[in-house]
Amino acid sequence: MNPASEVTKLRREVLSEVAYWAFNNPLEEEAKFGDVEQIVKEIVPDGPARYRCCIYKERAIASERIKIAMGAESKDRTITVIPDACNGCSMNKYVVTDACQNCVAHPCRNSCPKKSISVIQSRAFIDNSSCVECGICAKSCPYHAIVEVTRPCERSCAVGAVTVDENRRAIIDDEKCVSCGMCVSVCPFGAITDTTRMCDVINAIRKEERPLVAIIAPAIAGQFGPKVTPGHIKSALLKLGFTDVVEAAYGADLVSKEEAKEIEEHYDQKIMTNSCCPAYYSAATQKVPELTDKLSTSVSPMRATGQVVRENYDNKVTTVFIGPCMAKKHEARWGEEIDMVLTFEEMSALFEAKDINPTDHSPSEMEGVSSYGRLFARVGGVSDAVMHHLSDKLEVEVVTVQGLKNCLTTLKKTSKAGGDKFTFIECMACDGGCVGGPGALAKPNLATRAVEKFASK
């Protein structure tokens, strides 16, 4: 498993404690939050503060984390901010460094439209009370002595959904947010987190009102270490209380065939891009709406598998997708195929709460899908699968891109460039593909090797 930072450890500790609480309290009490303070004391015991100014602030933040883990946030929101946890990032956006030479021309001062720069004791000084953070001074300095310091959450967001309020605390524009989870990954204070329906899943397990089917992403390989196979995970999920466990790779096989068919039917349009990554799909439709017709119309493997599962159970079933992606929580609301979504972190919390070790159980059989479907989890997997189903008579150039910003840039450039050959652009919001998702447990490079090994069986 990937070595966890202090922020990650705190998040996982909260998930595990809340999962234990949800499994061991009367069902009718689970919607109430009367036990929050008791859980807070488990996570932040008496003693000196470890990370914040005082133990009281640590407990206040822990309390908010616990409420979010219990499902207090709106189910229509995927990414949210814990205001008390946000440090405020009080640094100024533009800072004069020691590289300032106190030059005679003073281009920084002369270029400032608000006259916010003065020279004090042989060094430029920025009056941040009047500075509008336009950046002209930084561009004007011949020594690059004025640098821009960007907040990590803002810097990570490819669609500009993260900004700061008057108190310099992060705020998320839900209309722009594509739920990629990058801001969750980079915030050094753990102030941004994803909402969860973990307790709803636990309710479904405990009530046993209808069959409960887990649909696991192909990125599951290697998430719990090299000795834990997807077969072990399937056995552990059945032990946890799921009725059945199905690979989302089954849906990936269906989707790759459909996308190959789309290329053949629209070969004259010269370009098409995948639709399986919900964060990329949302960003593309938002930022380059003029190219929406270049997106595949196929649903994702998650939803395709969900459709099949529902048909097999005559729609009398509860479906839970389990993967490394936070955006899947948002995507689940696009249709009726998937009832709830868990990340690998949340699944791990359920195992810990029930004291289930996957290696203690004999691995179950994992079959019925192709190696191409399982390789959807890593970069290049989607295009490999689509090309496998495509006619050899068609000439298709493949472009694979990682990272949301790179995806949007490449899509715009490729669509303008044109060309004689058909171009299939595979775009993944996360580096490495799904294995690099913010809800993963293993390092992307290790997970990639594990996925390839699993696919080769």
C-alpha positions in Angstrom: 0.0 0.0 0.0 1.1 3.6 -0.6 2.8 5.2 2.4 0.3 7.6 3.8 0.8 11.2 4.8 -0.5 12.5 8.1 -3.5 14.0 6.4 -4.3 10.6 4.7 -3.8 8.8 8.0 -6.3 11.1 9.7 -8.9 10.7 7.0 -8.6 6.9 7.0 -8.8 6.9 10.8 -12.0 8.8 10.7 -13.5 6.5 8.1 -12.6 3.4 10.1 -14.0 4.8 13.4 -17.2 5.9 11.7 -17.6 2.5 10.0 -17.1 0.7 13.2 -19.7 2.9 14.9 -22.2 2.3 12.0 -21.8 -1.4 12.2 -22.2 -1.6 16.0 -25.0 0.8 16.8 -28.8 0.4 16.4 -29.9 1.1 12.9 -32.5 3.7 14.0 -29.8 5.7 15.6 -27.5 5.9 12.6 -29.1 9.0 11.1 -28.4 10.9 14.3 -25.2 12.5 15.3 -25.3 12.1 19.1 -22.2 9.9 19.2 -20.0 12.3 17.4 -18.2 13.7 20.5 -17.5 10.1 21.7 -15.8 9.3 18.4 -13.9 12.6 18.5 -12.3 11.7 21.8 -11.2 8.4 20.3 -9.5 10.2 17.4 -8.2 13.2 19.4 -7.5 12.0 22.9 -6.7 14.2 25.9 -3.2 15.7 25.7 -1.2 18.3 23.7 -2.3 19.2 20.2 -0.5 17.3 17.4 -1.2 19.5 14.4 -3.2 22.6 15.3 -2.9 25.5 17.7 -4.8 23.7 20.4 -6.7 20.4 21.1 -10.0 22.2 20.9 -9.5 23.2 17.3 -8.3 19.7 16.5 -11.5 18.3 18.0 -13.7 20.8 16.2 -12.1 19.8 12.9 -12.4 16.1 13.7 -16.1 16.6 14.6 -16.7 18.0 11.1 -14.8 15.2 9.4 -16.9 12.6 11.3 -20.2 14.3 10.4 -19.2 14.3 6.7 -18.2 10.6 7.0 -21.6 9.9 8.6 -23.3 11.5 5.6 -24.1 15.0 6.9 -23.3 16.7 3.6 -25.7 16.9 0.7 -25.8 13.8 -1.4 -25.7 16.1 -4.5 -22.2 17.3 -3.6 -19.0 15.3 -4.1 -16.2 17.6 -2.9 -16.6 19.9 0.1 -14.5 22.2 2.3 -14.1 22.0 6.1 -13.8 25.7 6.9 -12.1 25.3 10.3 -9.4 23.0 8.7 -8.5 25.5 6.0 -5.4 27.3 7.2 -6.5 30.3 5.2 -3.3 30.2 3.0 -2.6 33.7 4.3 0.5 34.2 2.1 0.3 36.9 -0.5 0.0 35.9 -4.1 2.9 38.0 -5.3 6.1 38.2 -3.2 9.3 40.2 -3.6 12.3 37.9 -3.1 15.9 38.5 -2.2 16.7 38.6 -5.9 15.5 42.2 -6.0 18.4 44.4 -7.2 16.9 47.8 -6.4 17.5 48.8 -10.0 17.3 52.4 -11.1 14.5 51.9 -13.6 12.1 50.3 -11.1 9.9 48.7 -13.8 7.9 46.9 -11.2 6.8 50.2 -9.5 6.3 52.0 -12.8 4.1 49.2 -14.3 1.8 48.8 -11.3 -1.7 50.1 -12.3 -2.6 50.5 -8.6 0.6 52.1 -7.5 0.9 49.4 -4.9 4.7 49.1 -5.2 7.2 51.3 -3.4 10.9 51.1 -2.6 11.8 50.8 1.0 15.4 50.3 2.2 16.7 49.5 -1.2 14.1 46.9 -1.9 10.7 46.8 -3.7 7.7 46.4 -1.3 4.2 45.4 -2.3 1.3 47.0 -0.4 -1.2 44.1 -0.4 -4.0 46.2 0.9 -4.2 47.8 -2.6 -2.7 45.1 -4.7 -5.2 43.5 -7.1 -2.9 40.5 -7.9 -2.8 41.3 -11.6 0.8 40.0 -12.0 2.1 42.9 -14.2 4.9 43.6 -11.7 6.2 40.0 -11.9 6.2 40.1 -15.7 8.0 43.5 -15.7 10.9 42.6 -13.4 14.0 41.8 -15.4 15.4 39.7 -12.6 12.3 37.6 -11.9 12.5 38.8 -8.3 8.8 38.9 -7.9 7.3 35.5 -7.8 3.7 34.2 -7.9 2.8 31.9 -5.0 -0.3 29.9 -6.0 -2.4 28.1 -3.5 -2.1 24.3 -4.0 -5.9 23.8 -4.2 -6.3 26.5 -6.9 -3.3 25.3 -8.8 -4.6 21.7 -9.0 -8.0 22.6 -10.4 -8.0 22.5 -14.2 -11.5 24.0 -14.4 -11.1 27.0 -12.0 -13.7 25.7 -9.6 -11.5 26.4 -6.5 -11.2 30.0 -5.3 -10.8 31.8 -2.0 -13.2 34.0 0.0 -12.5 37.3 1.8 -10.9 35.3 4.6 -8.7 33.5 2.2 -10.4 30.2 2.8 -11.0 27.8 0.0 -14.5 27.7 -1.6 -15.7 25.4 -4.4 -18.0 26.4 -7.1 -20.3 23.3 -7.5 -21.4 24.4 -10.9 -17.8 24.2 -12.2 -16.4 21.4 -10.1 -16.0 18.1 -12.0 -15.2 16.1 -8.8 -11.8 14.9 -10.0 -10.5 15.1 -6.4 -7.2 16.7 -7.2 -7.8 19.4 -4.7 -8.4 16.8 -2.1 -5.1 15.1 -2.9 -3.0 18.3 -2.8 -4.4 20.2 0.2 -1.7 20.0 2.9 -4.2 20.6 5.7 -6.8 18.1 4.6 -9.3 20.9 4.5 -10.9 19.6 1.3 -12.5 16.2 1.3 -15.0 14.0 -0.6 -18.5 13.3 0.7 -19.4 9.7 1.4 -22.3 7.3 1.5 -20.3 4.7 3.4 -22.9 4.6 6.2 -25.7 4.0 3.6 -23.7 1.0 2.3 -23.4 -0.3 5.9 -27.1 0.2 6.4 -27.8 -1.9 3.2 -25.5 -4.6 4.5 -27.1 -4.8 7.9 -30.7 -4.6 6.7 -30.4 -7.3 4.1 -33.6 -6.0 2.4 -32.5 -6.9 -1.1 -29.5 -8.4 -2.9 -26.4 -6.2 -2.6 -24.0 -6.4 -5.5 -20.5 -4.9 -5.5 -19.0 -3.8 -8.9 -15.3 -3.5 -8.5 -13.1 -1.4 -10.7 -10.2 -3.2 -12.5 -7.8 -0.8 -10.6 -8.4 -3.0 -7.5 -5.4 -5.2 -8.5 -2.4 -4.4 -6.1 -4.3 -2.0 -3.9 -3.8 -4.1 -0.8 -0.3 -5.2 -1.6 1.2 -7.8 -4.0 -0.1 -10.8 -2.1 -3.7 -9.7 -2.1 -5.4 -10.6 -5.4 -8.8 -9.4 -6.7 -10.0 -12.9 -5.8 -9.1 -12.2 -2.2 -11.0 -8.9 -2.3 -14.1 -10.7 -3.8 -14.0 -13.2 -0.9 -13.7 -10.4 1.6 -16.6 -8.5 0.2 -18.8 -11.6 0.3 -17.8 -12.1 3.9 -18.7 -8.5 4.6 -22.2 -9.1 3.4 -22.4 -8.5 -0.3 -24.5 -11.0 -2.3 -22.2 -11.0 -5.3 -19.1 -9.3 -6.7 -18.8 -8.3 -10.4 -15.9 -6.8 -12.3 -16.5 -3.5 -14.0 -14.1 -4.9 -16.6 -17.2 -6.7 -17.9 -18.7 -3.3 -18.8 -15.3 -2.2 -20.2 -15.5 -5.0 -22.7 -18.9 -3.8 -23.8 -17.9 -0.1 -23.9 -14.7 -0.8 -26.0 -16.9 -2.6 -28.6 -19.3 0.2 -28.7 -16.6 2.8 -29.1 -15.0 0.8 -32.0 -18.4 0.7 -33.6 -18.8 4.5 -33.2 -15.4 5.1 -34.9 -16.5 3.0 -37.9 -19.8 4.8 -38.1 -18.3 8.3 -37.8 -15.0 7.8 -39.5 -15.4 10.8 -41.6 -15.4 13.2 -38.6 -11.7 12.4 -38.2 -11.7 12.6 -34.4 -13.3 11.0 -31.3 -12.4 10.8 -27.7 -13.5 8.5 -24.9 -16.3 9.1 -22.4 -15.4 6.6 -19.6 -13.6 9.1 -17.3 -16.4 11.2 -15.7 -14.1 14.1 -14.6 -12.7 14.4 -18.1 -16.1 14.1 -19.7 -17.5 16.9 -17.4 -14.5 19.1 -18.0 -14.7 18.7 -21.8 -18.4 19.5 -22.0 -17.9 22.5 -19.8 -14.7 24.0 -21.2 -14.9 23.0 -24.9 -18.7 22.6 -25.6 -18.1 23.1 -29.3 -16.4 19.7 -29.3 -19.1 17.8 -27.4 -20.0 15.9 -30.6 -16.4 14.4 -30.6 -17.1 12.7 -27.3 -18.1 9.0 -27.4 -21.8 8.5 -26.6 -21.1 5.2 -24.8 -21.7 5.1 -21.0 -18.8 4.2 -18.7 -17.9 0.6 -17.8 -19.3 1.3 -14.3 -22.8 2.2 -15.7 -22.7 -0.5 -18.4 -22.0 -3.2 -15.8 -24.7 -1.7 -13.5 -27.2 -2.1 -16.4 -26.4 -5.8 -16.8 -26.5 -6.4 -13.0 -29.9 -4.7 -12.8 -31.3 -6.8 -15.7 -30.0 -10.0 -14.1 -31.8 -9.2 -10.9 -35.0 -7.8 -12.5 -34.0 -4.4 -11.0 -34.6 -5.7 -7.5 -31.0 -5.1 -6.4 -28.7 -2.5 -4.8 -25.6 -1.8 -6.7 -22.4 -0.4 -5.2 -19.4 0.6 -7.3 -16.0 0.4 -5.6 -13.0 2.1 -7.2 -10.3 4.7 -6.8 -12.3 7.6 -8.3 -14.2 10.3 -6.5 -15.8 11.5 -9.7 -17.7 8.2 -9.9 -19.8 9.5 -7.0 -20.9 12.3 -9.2 -21.3 10.1 -12.2 -23.6 7.7 -10.3 -26.2 10.6 -10.3 -26.3 10.6 -14.1 -28.4 7.5 -14.3 -30.1 4.8 -12.2 -27.6 2.0 -12.8 -25.5 2.6 -9.6 -27.0 3.2 -6.2 -23.9 4.1 -4.2 -20.1 4.5 -4.8 -17.2 3.7 -2.4 -13.5 4.5 -2.9 -10.9 1.9 -2.1 -10.2 3.9 1.1 -13.8 3.6 2.2 -13.9 -0.1 1.4 -10.7 -0.6 3.4 -12.4 1.2 6.3 -15.3 -1.3 6.1 -12.9 -4.2 6.2 -11.1 -2.8 9.2 -14.3 -2.1 11.1 -15.4 -5.7 10.7 -11.8 -7.1 11.3 -11.7 -8.7 7.8 -8.3 -9.4 6.4 -8.6 -10.4 2.7 -5.7 -12.7 2.9 -7.5 -14.8 5.6 -9.9 -16.0 2.9 -9.4 -18.2 -0.1 -9.5 -16.2 -3.3 -12.8 -16.5 -5.3 -12.9 -17.1 -9.0 -12.6 -14.0 -11.2 -13.6 -14.8 -14.7 -15.9 -13.8 -17.6 -13.9 -10.7 -18.8 -11.1 -10.1 -21.2 -7.6 -8.8 -20.4 -8.5 -5.7 -22.4 -11.3 -4.9 -20.1 -9.1 -5.1 -17.0 -6.4 -2.9 -18.7 -8.9 0.0 -18.7 -7.4 0.8 -15.3 -4.1 2.1 -16.7 -3.2 4.7 -19.3 -3.5 3.3 -22.8 -5.9 0.5 -21.8 -9.0 2.1 -23.3 -7.3 2.7 -26.7 -5.8 -0.8 -26.7 -9.2 -2.3 -26.1 -10.9 -0.1 -28.7 -8.2 -0.8 -31.3 -8.6 -4.5 -30.6 -12.2 -4.4 -31.8 -11.6 -2.1 -34.7 -11.4 -3.2 -38.3 -7.9 -3.5 -39.7 -9.0 -1.7 -42.8 -9.3 1.6 -40.9 -6.3 3.8 -40.2 -6.5 5.3 -36.7 -3.9 7.3 -34.9 -4.0 7.0 -31.1 -3.2 9.8 -28.7 -3.1 9.0 -24.9 -3.1 11.9 -22.4 -2.9 12.1 -18.6 -4.0 14.9 -16.4 -7.1 17.1 -16.8 -5.3 20.2 -18.0 -3.3 18.3 -20.6 -6.5 16.6 -21.8 -8.3 19.8 -22.5 -5.2 21.3 -24.2 -4.7 18.3 -26.4 -8.4 18.0 -27.3 -8.4 21.7 -28.5 -5.1 21.3 -30.4 -5.9 18.1 -32.1 -9.4 19.2 -33.2 -7.9 22.3 -34.9 -5.0 20.5 -36.5 -7.1 18.1 -38.5 -5.4 15.5 -40.7 -6.0 12.7 -43.1 -6.1 9.9 -40.5 -8.8 9.4 -37.9 -7.5 10.3 -34.4 -8.7 8.6 -31.2 -7.8 10.6 -28.1 -7.8 8.7 -24.9 -8.0 11.1 -22.0 -7.7 10.3 -18.3 -8.0 13.0 -15.6 -5.6 11.2 -13.3 -1.9 10.6 -13.9 -1.4 7.0 -14.7 -5.1 6.5 -15.4 -7.6 5.1 -12.9 -4.8 3.6 -10.9 -3.8 7.2 -10.0 -7.2 8.1 -8.6 -7.4 10.1 -5.3 -9.2 7.2 -3.6 -6.6 4.7 -4.4 -4.4 3.0 -1.8 -1.3 2.0 -3.9 1.2 4.0 -5.8 0.2 4.3 -9.5 3.4 2.6 -10.8 2.9 -0.4 -8.6 -0.8 -0.6 -9.2 -0.1 -0.5 -13.0 2.2 -3.5 -12.8 -0.4 -5.3 -10.7 -3.2 -4.6 -13.2 -1.1 -5.8 -16.1 -0.2 -9.0 -14.2 -3.9 -9.6 -13.3 -5.0 -8.9 -16.9 -2.4 -11.5 -18.3 -4.0 -14.3 -16.3 
